[in-house]
Structures are given as C-alpha cells and as structure tokens.
Amino acid sequence: MDFENGIGSDPEIQKAMQDELKRQREGLEMIPSENFTSMAVLEAMGSILTNKYSEGYPGKRYYGGNQYIDVIEKAAQERAKKLFGVPYANVQPYSGSPANLAIYLAVCKPGDTIMGMNLTDGGHLTHGWKTSETGMMFNSIPYHVKADGLIDVEEARKLAAEHKPKLIWIGATAYTRPLPFKEFAEIAEQCGAYLVADISHVSGLVVAGAHESPVNYVHIIMTTTHKTLRGPRGAMIMVTEKGMKKDPELGEKVDKVIFPGMQGGPHNHTTAGIAVALKEAATPQFKAYGNQIVKNSRALAEQLKKNGIKLVTDGTDNHMVLIDLTPFGKGLGVFVQDALDQAGITVNKNTIPKEPASAFYPSGIRLGTPALTTRGMKEPEMREVGDLISQVIQETMKILPNKVLPDDKEARQAAIRAFKEQLPSNAKFKELKARVLVLCNRFPLYPKL
Ligand code: DSN
C-alpha cells in the first residue's frame, strides 16, 4: 500500500502540512499560547506510541503489553513532580479544558459555588464563564480586574467571604502581571476553599524562575504543556504538599476522575512528548529561555509604548502584551488582527478590561513572545517587531473609513469583508510583509524538516 511509504500517499493533506510549515517559518507567530516544540518532542508525537491502548495507570492497566508505556508515563510523572516540587502528578489529561473539568469533579459537586477571574477581564472560559459548562454546572461568582488592569484582590476577598466558594481559580489567559498567589491563598484559607492555580500560560516561566511558583500557596496546579513549557498539546494536574495536607486522598480523587471518570486511553505519544519537554525544561538552557521570553516581552512593550500604542497595565512582567485599541475606537480588534495577518504577523483579537464592545468583537490585541524567543530572537528584534506592529495599526486606522464596528450584524459583516478585500493590494502591508519575511529568514525554523 502506498500509505506505508508515508504522507505522500495523501497529497491533499501533505500539501496542507507543507503550507502550514511554510506559514510557521515565514511569519511572526505571536499568539502567546503558542510555541514551537523541539524536534525531540515532534518525534515523540509522530511515533508508534499512538498505536497503544493503556487505560489505567502505570502498573495498573486494563490491557496487556504496556510495559514500555509504563516506563514513559512513570518518567513523565517523576519529571513533573521534580520540576514543580509536588508529590503527585497526573499527566493524562487530553488538554487544559478537560483537566480543569476533572479538577472541579474531584473537589466539587454540581451546583457548588466556585470563583474565577471573569473571562472578559482575562480569565479562562473554564474558570466559570457563563457559556462554558463550568459556568452552567456550578454557581459561578466571577472576580474582576481594577481600572489599572490588575486583579482586584479586595473584591475577590469580599466575594469569597460572602459566597464561601468551594473552589477558587487563580490563573488567566490574558493577564500581563504576576499572579497574586499569596493573597489568594489567604482568601481561600479564610473561606476553606480549594485554591487551584491554572498556570497554563506561565508554567515555562515558573520553571525558569521568571514567575513565582504557586507550589507553596495552592492545593492543586494545572498546566497545559504546549505553551511556554514548549511541549506537545496536553495537560497535567499536580497536587501540592498543601493539597495533600488538606485532603490526603486528593491525588487518588484526581486520578479516578481522569480515568475512568472522564477519559479513556491516554494519548501515549503525547505522554512521551510531555516527558521529553519536561527533561528539556530542567536544563539551564531552558532557564535562560524562560527569562529571555520576559525580556523580549518587556522590550516589545516598551517599543509599542514609544510608538504611542496603549497597553493594558501599561506594560508586562510575563510573556504577554495586551494592546488596548480603544483610543482609536470600539471593537477594532478584528481589523487589526486581519491586517497583522496580512503582514505575516499572527496574533489574536482579545477583550480588554471593561471591554466596551463584545467578547467576539473585542477592542484589544493579545501578543506573546514565547514562539519568537524559541526562534532565537532577542531584544533588538523585539524592537523591530514593535515597530512593524505599530505601523500595521497606524495603516489600519488610516484605511478604516469609520472607526466604529457597526452594531448591526449584516453591516458589521459587510464592513469586515470590505476591509479584508482591500488588504492584499495595500502597498504598505506588502512592504511590511516583506520586512517580516527578511526577519524570519534570519531565524530559521525547523531546518531539519
Ligand atoms: N486557548 C488558550 C489561549 O489562547 O490562551 C487558552 O485555552
């Protein structure tokens, strides 16, 4: 069979894969939750490990033939425990959202009160947002950020005292400052809640010492493995010493919810990729990498500010920068995202605190430096990238006839369509795209592929 000779047997998919590789190579990848894994992680992911079923846990499997899978999963667990300083790790969650659901089910019952950061303030869907099952299954009390963009710890303290949540989340998807673990530990202590740190975005920084670790403050830590940690798409749930003290059976409860409670066979190729990524993350090179991500992010923020671009919290201490476009108009994120795409810069439109438009048509742009840092870019390149982004924004505002996104659905679609249609022929975007390509070519990506 042709298929035995490789992906060439499926030219349609092969071409899309090649096109995607070219896109990753020739553009600036600035979605803060994305990264480029090492070749070692890629090899683990594209391996024969995908062939095996292994329901259960090492030494306690439902199917035979798992002796080597056990080696891999045990290595992943041990590496996670050592790296984060925790007594317990489950490396099987398929990704962050199911991992978070598993945490709820391990410590709460449907209808219980929970607290998380409001989505449009930078929180995650699974921290209790109204359209997520987590916001429907539980009584969700959101806390917010203040006018300066920082988490409103005092509001969270009052809400926790009033509503006595069973579980509190500390973690975010669009937040540029350190997460206040210590303050939230006091809040959780006062109402007896489980405190869970969702460090999906910053786990690579935590490992590198570029963000404080939550390990001494929270009961449970969840992280996805594909963001700053540079592993494959997956997730881990870890229970801390503090969590084990609160409930000595917490680890077993998490295990039971993941399997048989929620999932079937673990994705063994992913588990191997996670193990490899954790080995990489333990190296001095990774420490330097994590710190460089933050240096790059700060350099990018400074350059944007120099060019008159407004930032939420006026800067950054982590891997992320959040542009506030409201000085130009309401709900303009969609236009800037499309224009940046045209110039070869991939970002995502995002809500900003006190979003004046909507979650789907927000007024911000979220940027991140993990992937560019992986390519080897440093502060001088970030200043160049800051200039490129500023010029895209300026050109966007120049060509947008009306700086307001229409409220009417059809008028809105027409405005977005009309804007998109003119992008390919715009001379300024062509020039910026050419500059992006020159920059990317100086930092080759996956030269061995
Ligand atoms: N989608 C992820 C992010 O971009 O932050 C979170 O799930």
Boltz pocket constraint, residues with backbone or C-beta under 6 A from the ligand:
constraints:
  - pocket:
      binder: B
      contacts: [[A, 33], [A, 96], [A, 124], [A, 173]]
      max_distance: 6.0
